[in-house]
Amino acid sequence: MRKLILIFGIILCLHNLANAQAYTGQAGYNKNMISAAINEMPYEESTVDNAIAARFKSMGYSSSKASDDFLVFKAVKLPELGPDTYDLYFKTDRKSKKEKGRTVVYMLISKGSEVFISQAADTNLFANANVFLNNLITDVAAADLQVQIAAQEDIVKKANKKLNSLTDDGQDLAKKQAKISQEIEDNKNDVAKQQAELASQTQILETLKAKQKQ
């Protein structure tokens, strides 16, 4: 089962990689519209958030909260973007109420102190940012697969627990059945003995009555 899930996850990941196409647009931050690298991913918000956090944690960066529900990773050196150091702001939104499993990711890039870089000022940086978001789906797919595996392991654990319970019930019933079978057999023997005793006592009675008639 685990192997099948992994194979399915890899196929799904490749499919999603082929369909993930980031682009440059704008996102609202602190009442201003800021240039942003944007991508839509076919995963839950929590999965995308966890994957982003895990990716930067593996590089030694932790996040802090910023305005408008953004998470910021400060003083980040990310080779995929270029040689400079940036503050990276991320926000995830569910695409729509009807599309629960689709999340839009926004990425803002700052030189520090919330001095955000615009696409017009650095088109190459945003081209790199789009590539980064396209590649980020690999991390998200891996995180989603781990969630699926954990959920499936829980299902298997519960199914195994129920099987063990049913097996124990079956063993208890088998013991009860064996006990009842033994009790039935003992009863048959007791009935046979009692029939013999009845026949013996009846014979004695008949003998005594015969003497009475003499």
C-alpha positions in Angstrom: 0.0 0.0 0.0 2.8 2.4 1.0 4.6 1.7 -2.3 1.5 2.3 -4.3 0.9 5.7 -2.6 4.5 6.7 -3.3 4.2 5.8 -7.0 1.0 7.6 -7.3 2.5 10.6 -5.5 5.5 10.7 -7.9 3.2 10.6 -10.9 1.0 13.3 -9.4 4.0 15.4 -8.6 5.3 15.2 -12.2 1.9 16.2 -13.5 1.7 19.2 -11.2 5.2 20.2 -12.1 4.2 20.3 -15.8 1.2 22.4 -15.0 2.6 24.9 -12.5 3.4 28.1 -14.2 4.3 31.1 -12.0 3.8 34.6 -13.3 4.4 38.2 -12.1 1.5 40.2 -10.9 0.6 42.3 -7.8 -0.4 41.6 -4.3 -1.8 44.0 -1.6 0.5 44.7 1.3 0.0 47.4 3.9 -2.5 49.2 1.6 -0.1 49.2 -1.3 0.0 47.1 -4.4 3.4 45.4 -4.7 5.0 43.4 -7.5 4.8 39.7 -6.7 5.7 36.4 -8.1 2.5 34.3 -8.1 1.7 30.7 -8.6 -1.4 28.5 -8.2 -0.8 25.1 -6.7 -3.3 22.2 -6.5 -2.8 21.7 -2.8 -4.4 22.8 0.5 -3.1 26.1 2.0 -1.8 24.4 5.1 0.3 22.0 3.0 1.8 24.8 1.0 2.5 26.8 4.1 4.2 23.8 5.8 6.3 23.2 2.7 7.5 26.8 2.4 8.4 26.8 6.1 10.2 23.5 5.9 12.1 24.6 2.8 13.5 27.7 4.5 14.0 25.9 7.8 16.3 23.5 6.1 18.4 26.5 5.1 18.4 27.8 8.6 15.7 30.5 8.3 12.7 31.0 10.4 9.6 33.1 9.7 7.9 35.9 11.4 4.4 37.4 10.9 4.0 40.6 8.8 1.0 42.7 7.7 -1.9 41.2 5.8 -1.2 37.6 6.8 2.2 37.5 5.1 5.1 35.4 6.5 8.5 36.9 6.1 11.9 35.3 6.0 14.6 37.9 6.6 18.1 38.3 5.2 17.8 35.3 3.0 20.5 34.3 0.6 18.8 32.3 -2.1 21.0 31.3 -5.1 17.9 30.7 -7.2 17.2 34.4 -7.0 20.7 35.8 -7.3 23.7 36.7 -5.3 22.1 39.4 -3.1 20.3 39.1 0.3 16.6 39.7 0.4 13.6 39.6 2.8 11.0 37.3 1.3 7.3 37.7 2.0 4.9 34.8 1.4 1.2 34.6 1.5 -1.2 31.8 0.6 -4.9 32.1 -0.2 -7.5 29.5 -1.1 -8.3 30.2 -4.7 -12.1 30.2 -4.2 -14.7 28.7 -1.9 -15.6 26.1 -4.5 -11.9 25.1 -5.0 -10.8 23.9 -1.6 -7.7 22.1 -2.9 -6.2 25.0 -4.9 -4.0 27.6 -3.3 -2.6 30.8 -4.7 1.0 31.7 -3.5 2.2 35.3 -3.5 5.9 36.1 -3.0 7.2 39.6 -2.4 10.8 40.6 -2.5 12.3 43.3 -0.3 15.8 44.8 0.0 15.0 45.1 3.8 12.9 47.4 5.9 10.0 46.7 3.6 11.6 48.4 0.7 10.0 46.2 -2.0 11.5 45.6 -5.4 9.2 46.1 -8.4 9.3 44.0 -11.6 10.1 47.1 -13.6 13.2 47.7 -11.5 14.5 44.2 -11.8 12.8 42.0 -14.4 15.5 39.3 -14.1 14.9 39.0 -10.4 11.2 38.3 -10.9 12.0 35.9 -13.7 14.1 34.0 -11.2 11.4 34.3 -8.6 8.9 32.7 -11.0 11.2 29.8 -11.6 11.7 29.4 -7.8 7.9 29.2 -7.3 7.6 26.7 -10.2 10.3 24.5 -8.6 8.8 25.0 -5.1 5.9 22.7 -6.1 8.3 19.8 -5.7 8.6 20.6 -2.0 4.8 21.1 -1.8 4.1 17.8 -3.5 6.5 16.0 -1.2 4.8 17.6 1.8 1.4 16.6 0.5 2.6 13.1 -0.1 3.8 12.9 3.5 0.4 14.1 4.7 -1.3 11.4 2.6 1.1 8.7 3.9 0.5 9.8 7.5 -3.2 9.7 6.9 -3.0 6.3 5.3 -0.8 5.0 8.1 -3.5 6.1 10.5 -6.2 4.3 8.5 -4.1 1.2 8.4 -3.4 1.4 12.1 -7.1 1.7 12.9 -7.9 -1.2 10.5 -5.3 -3.3 12.1 -6.6 -2.5 15.6 -10.1 -3.4 14.5 -8.8 -6.7 13.0 -7.0 -7.5 16.2 -10.2 -6.8 18.2 -12.3 -9.0 15.9 -9.6 -11.7 16.1 -9.7 -11.6 19.9 -13.5 -11.7 19.8 -13.3 -14.7 17.6 -10.9 -16.5 19.9 -13.2 -15.7 22.9 -16.2 -17.1 21.0 -14.3 -20.2 20.0 -13.4 -20.8 23.6 -17.1 -20.3 24.6 -18.1 -22.6 21.8 -15.6 -25.3 23.0 -16.9 -24.9 26.5 -20.5 -25.2 25.4 -19.6 -28.3 23.3 -18.0 -29.9 26.3 -21.0 -29.1 28.5 -23.3 -30.7 25.9 -21.1 -33.8 25.8 -21.0 -33.9 29.6 -24.8 -33.5 29.6 -25.2 -36.4 27.2 -23.1 -38.6 29.4 -25.0 -37.6 32.5 -28.3 -38.3 30.7 -27.0 -41.8 29.7 -25.9 -42.5 33.3 -29.2 -41.2 34.6 -31.1 -43.4 32.1 -29.1 -46.4 33.3 -29.8 -45.5 37.0 -33.5 -45.1 36.2 -33.6 -48.5 34.5 -31.8 -50.0 37.5 -34.0 -48.5 40.1 -37.1 -49.3 38.0 -36.0 -53.0 37.8 -35.6 -53.0 41.6 -39.1 -51.6 42.0 -40.6 -54.2 39.7 -38.8 -56.9 41.6 -40.2 -55.7 44.9 -43.7 -55.4 43.5 -43.4 -59.0 42.2 -42.6 -60.2 45.7 -45.6 -58.5 47.1 -47.9 -60.5 44.8 -46.4 -63.9 46.0 
